[in-house]
Amino acid sequence: MASLLRQLLALAFITAAAAWAIMSQQSAGDDAATASRARPAPLVEVEPARIARVERSVSAVGTGRARRSVELRPVDAGRVLNIAFASGDLVAEGAALVTLDSASEVAALAEAEAGLEETRAAYARAEALQKQGRVTGQSFEGARADLLRAEARLGLARADLEERVIRAPFAGLVGLTDLTEGALVGRDTAIATLEDLSVLRVEFRTPERFFAEIALGDQVRVETTIHPGETFEGRVVAIDRRVDETSRAFRVRAEIPNPDLKLPSGLFLRVSLVFDARDGVVAPEQAVTVEGDGAYVYVVDADGKVERRAVVIGQRRDGMAETISGLAAGENVVTRGIQKVSDGTKVRLPGDVPPPKPGKPDAAGAPRS
């Protein structure tokens, strides 16, 4: 009888334990479901993919120089009579910049003119006599030679006088000068520099692996710290046919139009040499996740659901990455909060109304289920 009682008690205990376990599991499941319903969807930021110009380019650095530059010096010594420019002036081609004293040159010109007139008269007499047969051919040729020499002396005298005026050989900007009127200058005296800055030349070095791709006329884009955020464009005008054995690079020369003279000579420039350009789909670089040999983005559809999408990445520039395949323009990709999402995750965007918390009364005062 006692044995039967113990068996009944054991059976009752096992039954009670099983019932308790089942109730605990149901309670835990209810709690998990409640917690799941209470946990809001992760908040993320998105940005649409878009069509943009995609370039394949190589970067370099170079120095901008004037297309033409010359240091003005007098042909011969003299005293400065007049200075017709100020430092920094933009002068026209042929403009008179400095005039030197020219008394001796004026006198030499007058003498040469008088000598030419005398020689012309002698030649005219010899020519008339030669027609009459009254002078020999040798005498006539001598008179003609004298005339030619007199004309040459006059031309030389005029050139000497013209050289007393220092003129601009081309249009450009005159640099700083310390010249003063009355100063005595010689052939080694630097008057000023003259630079043609209407076009800026820039030379830079490009790695040898690009030698077969570069061509005359290729686009070049330059930037400088004196005009931050501004870009200047030009074209390749010369390519060195020799690769440096030490640097394994070759020189390239480009010209940048500079009509407003915003770019001075000697300027340090950041250069981008563009090989080709096309329209492509781009997305922010922070939206791209690289895992192993593949790249992925998280695309958010109209219902706020995330899809993990494999993409092929092309060129990268200015914080944007080209997606050659896997993404279409207009699709929204997650840019912030990527670590919170996975394939199939429901997300919220800034501005979305957060879901109500369980147990809080609604607008009518009734508790929400």
C-alpha positions in Angstrom: 0.0 0.0 0.0 2.8 2.4 0.9 4.6 1.5 -2.4 1.5 2.4 -4.4 1.2 5.7 -2.5 4.8 6.6 -3.4 4.2 5.8 -7.0 1.2 8.0 -7.1 3.0 10.9 -5.5 5.9 10.5 -8.0 3.5 10.5 -10.9 1.8 13.6 -9.5 5.1 15.4 -9.1 6.2 14.6 -12.7 2.9 15.8 -14.1 3.1 19.0 -12.2 6.7 19.6 -13.3 5.7 19.0 -17.0 2.8 21.4 -16.7 5.1 24.0 -15.1 7.6 23.6 -17.9 5.0 24.0 -20.6 3.6 27.1 -18.9 7.2 28.6 -18.6 7.9 28.0 -22.3 4.6 29.6 -23.3 5.4 32.6 -21.1 8.9 32.9 -22.5 7.5 32.8 -26.0 4.9 35.4 -25.2 7.7 37.6 -23.6 9.9 37.2 -26.7 7.0 38.0 -29.1 6.2 41.0 -26.9 9.8 42.1 -26.9 10.0 41.6 -30.7 6.9 43.7 -31.2 8.3 46.3 -28.8 11.7 46.6 -30.6 11.4 49.4 -33.3 12.9 48.9 -36.7 16.4 50.3 -37.0 16.8 53.8 -38.1 19.0 54.3 -41.2 19.9 57.0 -43.7 19.7 56.4 -47.5 20.7 58.2 -50.6 19.5 57.4 -54.2 21.9 56.2 -56.8 22.2 58.6 -59.7 23.6 59.0 -63.2 26.8 61.0 -63.3 29.9 61.5 -65.5 32.5 58.9 -64.7 36.1 59.4 -65.7 39.1 57.2 -65.9 42.1 59.5 -65.1 45.5 59.6 -63.5 46.7 62.2 -61.0 49.9 64.2 -61.0 51.5 67.4 -59.9 53.1 70.1 -62.0 54.1 73.7 -62.2 52.4 76.3 -64.3 54.5 78.6 -66.5 53.8 81.4 -68.9 53.4 80.4 -72.5 56.1 83.0 -73.3 58.5 84.7 -71.0 61.4 87.1 -71.6 63.7 89.2 -69.5 63.9 92.7 -71.0 67.4 94.1 -71.4 68.9 97.0 -73.5 70.8 96.2 -76.6 73.5 98.8 -75.6 74.3 101.0 -72.7 72.6 104.3 -72.2 70.8 106.6 -69.8 67.0 106.2 -69.1 65.0 109.1 -70.4 61.5 107.7 -70.0 59.7 104.8 -68.4 56.3 104.1 -69.9 55.0 101.3 -67.7 54.4 100.4 -64.1 55.1 97.1 -62.5 52.2 94.7 -63.2 50.9 96.5 -66.2 49.4 94.6 -69.1 51.0 95.9 -72.3 50.3 95.4 -75.9 52.7 93.9 -78.4 55.1 96.6 -79.7 54.4 99.0 -76.9 57.3 101.3 -76.0 58.4 100.5 -72.4 61.7 102.4 -71.9 63.4 105.1 -73.9 67.2 105.6 -73.6 69.1 108.7 -74.6 69.7 108.7 -78.3 71.6 111.9 -79.3 74.5 110.1 -81.0 72.1 107.7 -82.8 70.0 110.7 -84.1 73.2 112.3 -85.4 74.4 109.1 -87.0 71.0 108.8 -88.7 71.2 112.3 -90.1 74.7 111.7 -91.4 73.5 108.4 -93.1 70.6 110.2 -94.7 72.9 112.9 -96.1 75.3 110.3 -97.4 72.6 108.4 -99.1 71.3 111.5 -100.9 74.9 112.3 -102.1 75.4 108.7 -103.3 72.0 108.6 -105.1 73.0 111.8 -107.0 76.3 110.3 -108.0 74.6 107.1 -109.1 72.1 109.0 -111.2 75.0 110.8 -113.0 76.8 107.6 -113.6 73.6 106.0 -114.9 73.1 108.8 -117.4 76.7 108.7 -118.6 76.5 104.9 -118.9 73.5 105.2 -121.2 75.6 107.7 -123.3 78.5 105.3 -123.4 80.7 107.8 -121.7 81.7 105.7 -118.6 82.9 102.2 -118.4 80.8 99.4 -117.0 83.2 99.0 -114.1 82.7 102.7 -113.0 78.9 102.3 -113.2 79.0 99.1 -111.1 81.1 101.0 -108.6 78.5 103.8 -108.3 75.8 101.2 -107.8 77.7 99.5 -105.1 78.3 102.8 -103.3 74.5 103.4 -103.4 73.8 100.0 -101.8 76.3 100.6 -99.1 74.8 104.0 -98.4 71.3 102.5 -98.1 72.7 99.8 -95.7 74.3 102.5 -93.5 71.0 104.3 -93.3 69.2 101.1 -92.4 71.8 100.4 -89.7 71.5 104.0 -88.3 67.7 103.6 -88.1 68.0 100.3 -86.4 70.4 101.8 -83.8 68.0 104.6 -83.1 65.1 102.2 -82.8 67.0 100.1 -80.3 67.1 103.1 -78.0 63.4 102.3 -77.3 62.8 99.0 -75.5 59.5 97.6 -76.8 57.3 94.7 -75.7 58.0 91.8 -78.1 54.5 90.4 -77.4 51.5 91.3 -75.3 51.8 90.4 -71.7 52.3 91.3 -68.0 55.3 93.4 -67.0 56.9 92.2 -63.7 58.4 94.2 -60.9 61.1 96.7 -61.7 63.5 98.9 -59.8 64.4 101.1 -62.8 64.3 104.9 -62.4 64.5 107.7 -64.9 68.1 109.0 -65.3 69.6 105.6 -64.4 72.5 104.4 -66.4 71.9 100.9 -67.8 74.1 98.4 -69.7 73.6 95.3 -71.7 73.5 93.2 -68.5 70.9 95.3 -66.8 67.5 93.6 -66.3 64.8 96.1 -67.0 61.8 93.8 -66.1 60.3 90.5 -67.1 57.4 90.2 -69.6 55.2 87.2 -69.5 52.4 86.0 -71.8 49.9 84.5 -69.3 46.9 84.2 -71.7 47.7 80.5 -71.7 49.4 78.7 -68.9 51.7 75.8 -69.7 52.0 72.9 -67.2 54.5 70.0 -67.3 54.0 66.9 -65.3 55.2 63.3 -65.2 53.0 60.3 -65.9 53.9 56.6 -65.1 55.1 54.7 -68.1 52.2 52.2 -68.0 50.0 55.0 -69.4 52.3 55.7 -72.4 50.3 53.8 -74.9 47.0 55.4 -73.8 47.8 59.1 -73.8 47.3 61.2 -76.9 47.5 64.8 -78.0 44.3 66.7 -77.2 43.5 64.6 -74.1 41.7 66.6 -71.5 43.6 67.9 -68.5 42.0 69.4 -65.4 44.0 71.4 -62.8 43.3 72.7 -59.3 45.3 75.1 -57.1 45.2 76.2 -53.5 44.8 79.9 -54.5 41.4 79.2 -56.0 40.0 76.4 -53.8 37.1 74.5 -55.2 37.7 75.9 -58.7 38.8 73.7 -61.7 40.6 74.8 -64.8 40.6 72.7 -68.0 43.0 72.4 -70.8 44.5 69.9 -73.4 47.7 67.9 -73.9 49.9 69.7 -76.4 53.2 67.7 -76.2 54.3 64.2 -75.1 57.9 63.4 -74.4 58.9 60.2 -76.3 61.5 59.2 -73.7 60.8 57.4 -70.4 63.1 58.4 -67.5 65.0 55.3 -66.4 65.0 56.3 -62.8 61.4 57.4 -62.2 59.9 55.2 -64.9 57.8 58.1 -66.0 57.6 60.4 -69.0 56.9 64.1 -69.3 53.7 65.6 -70.6 53.0 69.2 -71.4 49.5 70.7 -71.4 48.1 74.2 -72.0 45.4 75.8 -69.8 43.5 78.8 -71.2 43.9 81.7 -68.8 42.0 84.6 -70.3 41.3 86.3 -67.0 44.9 85.9 -65.9 43.8 84.3 -62.7 46.7 81.8 -62.7 50.2 83.2 -62.2 53.4 81.7 -63.4 55.2 79.3 -61.1 52.0 78.0 -59.6 51.9 74.5 -58.0 49.1 72.6 -59.7 47.3 69.3 -59.0 46.7 67.7 -62.4 44.2 65.1 -63.5 44.8 63.6 -66.9 41.5 62.2 -68.3 41.7 59.2 -70.6 38.0 58.7 -71.2 34.6 59.7 -69.7 31.2 58.1 -69.8 27.8 58.3 -68.0 27.4 55.7 -65.3 25.4 54.9 -62.1 27.1 56.1 -59.0 26.4 55.7 -55.3 28.1 57.1 -52.2 31.3 55.1 -51.3 30.1 54.6 -47.7 27.2 52.6 -49.0 29.5 50.0 -50.4 30.5 47.0 -48.2 33.4 44.9 -49.4 33.5 41.3 -48.2 36.2 39.0 -49.6 36.3 39.4 -53.4 32.8 40.9 -53.6 31.1 44.2 -53.0 27.5 44.8 -51.7 25.0 47.5 -51.1 21.8 47.5 -49.1 18.9 48.6 -51.2 15.7 49.9 -49.4 12.4 49.4 -51.3 9.3 51.6 -51.0 8.0 49.5 -48.1 11.2 50.0 -46.0 12.5 46.5 -46.6 16.3 45.9 -47.1 17.8 43.8 -49.9 21.4 42.9 -49.8 22.6 43.4 -53.4 25.9 42.3 -55.0 27.4 45.1 -57.2 30.5 45.5 -59.5 32.5 48.6 -58.6 34.2 50.7 -61.3 35.8 54.1 -60.9 35.9 56.0 -57.6 36.1 59.8 -57.3 35.0 62.6 -55.0 33.4 60.1 -52.5 31.3 58.4 -55.2 31.7 54.9 -56.5 30.6 53.7 -60.0 28.4 50.6 -60.0 28.9 48.9 -63.3 26.2 46.3 -62.5 23.7 45.5 -59.7 22.2 48.9 -59.1 19.9 51.2 -61.0 19.6 54.9 -60.9 17.0 56.1 -58.4 17.3 53.1 -56.0 17.9 54.1 -52.4 21.0 52.6 -50.7 21.8 52.6 -47.0 24.6 55.1 -46.3 24.4 55.2 -42.4 23.3 52.4 -40.1 24.6 49.6 -42.3 25.8 47.6 -39.3 22.2 47.5 -38.1 20.7 45.8 -41.2 20.8 42.5 -43.0 18.9 41.0 -46.0 15.2 41.3 -45.3 15.4 43.8 -42.4 12.6 46.3 -42.0 14.0 49.8 -41.5 12.9 53.3 -40.7 14.1 56.5 -42.3 14.6 59.9 -40.8 11.1 61.6 -40.6 9.2 58.3 -40.3 6.7 58.2 -37.4 8.1 55.7 -34.7 5.8 52.8 -33.9 3.6 53.1 -30.7 4.9 51.4 -27.6 2.7 48.5 -26.2 0.5 49.4 -23.2 0.3 53.1 -23.9 -3.1 54.7 -24.3 -4.1 55.8 -27.8 -5.7 59.1 -28.7 -9.0 57.9 -27.4 -7.6 56.9 -24.1 -8.0 53.2 -24.6 -4.9 51.1 -24.0 -3.3 49.6 -27.2 -3.1 45.9 -27.4 
